[in-house]
Amino acid sequence: MDLDLFVEENEITMSAIPADQNPGYIGNSNCRHFKVVLKHKRRQMTTYFSMGPAHTGWPRTHQVLKCLADDSARIENTPDFDDWEDEMGYFRGAWAAWKQSRMNARKLKNLLGDELYDKLLWGDTE
């Protein structure tokens, strides 16, 4: 799916500001963190997004949606923590990451509605 086209067709906008940390991120300490607000119609969701040191620009809407969609699809496919952890592999902070992913999946579904959420995660179902 062309996420730039998905963003444009569905009038999804995003704003981002630098953040000192990403509460749900466990990884490279050299990452840059952002607090992002995604908007669609009259709904919005706020979350955090991190970019590795090789990424020098600001996050783009399609990048944030791609990460949220990947995490949400994983949650939809493995809603139980033990199954999710088996798929992801154990790591320090896994429980917190799973809870954050579940919360973001719910927020993304509320933002987009069922139809667009499914289209984003699973592609065009027509």
JOHU-V226834 format. One record per residue. N is the residue number from 1. SS is DSSP state (hx for helix, st for strand, lp for the rest). OMEGA is omega in whole degrees, 0 to 359 (none if undefined). Layout:
n=N ss=SS omega=OMEGA
n=N ss=SS omega=OMEGA
This chain:
n=1 ss=lp omega=177
n=2 ss=lp omega=184
n=3 ss=hx omega=175
n=4 ss=hx omega=179
n=5 ss=hx omega=177
n=6 ss=hx omega=179
n=7 ss=hx omega=182
n=8 ss=hx omega=183
n=9 ss=hx omega=184
n=10 ss=lp omega=175
n=11 ss=lp omega=177
n=12 ss=st omega=179
n=13 ss=st omega=181
n=14 ss=st omega=169
n=15 ss=st omega=181
n=16 ss=st omega=173
n=17 ss=st omega=178
n=18 ss=st omega=178
n=19 ss=st omega=179
n=20 ss=lp omega=182
n=21 ss=lp omega=173
n=22 ss=lp omega=185
n=23 ss=lp omega=181
n=24 ss=lp omega=186
n=25 ss=lp omega=174
n=26 ss=lp omega=182
n=27 ss=lp omega=185
n=28 ss=lp omega=182
n=29 ss=lp omega=179
n=30 ss=lp omega=182
n=31 ss=lp omega=172
n=32 ss=st omega=184
n=33 ss=st omega=180
n=34 ss=st omega=168
n=35 ss=st omega=184
n=36 ss=st omega=175
n=37 ss=st omega=176
n=38 ss=st omega=180
n=39 ss=st omega=176
n=40 ss=st omega=185
n=41 ss=lp omega=181
n=42 ss=lp omega=181
n=43 ss=st omega=177
n=44 ss=st omega=173
n=45 ss=st omega=178
n=46 ss=st omega=177
n=47 ss=st omega=177
n=48 ss=st omega=181
n=49 ss=st omega=180
n=50 ss=st omega=180
n=51 ss=st omega=179
n=52 ss=lp omega=185
n=53 ss=lp omega=179
n=54 ss=lp omega=179
n=55 ss=lp omega=186
n=56 ss=lp omega=182
n=57 ss=lp omega=177
n=58 ss=lp omega=178
n=59 ss=lp omega=177
n=60 ss=lp omega=184
n=61 ss=hx omega=183
n=62 ss=hx omega=178
n=63 ss=hx omega=180
n=64 ss=hx omega=179
n=65 ss=hx omega=179
n=66 ss=hx omega=179
n=67 ss=hx omega=179
n=68 ss=hx omega=179
n=69 ss=hx omega=179
n=70 ss=hx omega=179
n=71 ss=hx omega=181
n=72 ss=hx omega=178
n=73 ss=hx omega=178
n=74 ss=hx omega=178
n=75 ss=hx omega=180
n=76 ss=hx omega=181
n=77 ss=hx omega=181
n=78 ss=lp omega=186
n=79 ss=lp omega=179
n=80 ss=lp omega=183
n=81 ss=hx omega=183
n=82 ss=hx omega=178
n=83 ss=hx omega=179
n=84 ss=hx omega=181
n=85 ss=hx omega=176
n=86 ss=hx omega=180
n=87 ss=hx omega=184
n=88 ss=hx omega=188
n=89 ss=lp omega=182
n=90 ss=lp omega=173
n=91 ss=lp omega=179
n=92 ss=lp omega=180
n=93 ss=lp omega=183
n=94 ss=hx omega=182
n=95 ss=hx omega=180
n=96 ss=hx omega=180
n=97 ss=hx omega=178
n=98 ss=hx omega=179
n=99 ss=hx omega=179
n=100 ss=hx omega=179
n=101 ss=hx omega=178
n=102 ss=hx omega=180
n=103 ss=hx omega=179
n=104 ss=hx omega=177
n=105 ss=hx omega=178
n=106 ss=hx omega=180
n=107 ss=hx omega=179
n=108 ss=hx omega=179
n=109 ss=hx omega=177
n=110 ss=hx omega=179
n=111 ss=hx omega=188
n=112 ss=hx omega=189
n=113 ss=hx omega=186
n=114 ss=hx omega=186
n=115 ss=hx omega=180
n=116 ss=hx omega=177
n=117 ss=hx omega=179
n=118 ss=hx omega=179
n=119 ss=hx omega=179
n=120 ss=hx omega=184
n=121 ss=hx omega=191
n=122 ss=hx omega=180
n=123 ss=lp omega=182
n=124 ss=lp omega=183
n=125 ss=lp omega=181
n=126 ss=lp omega=none
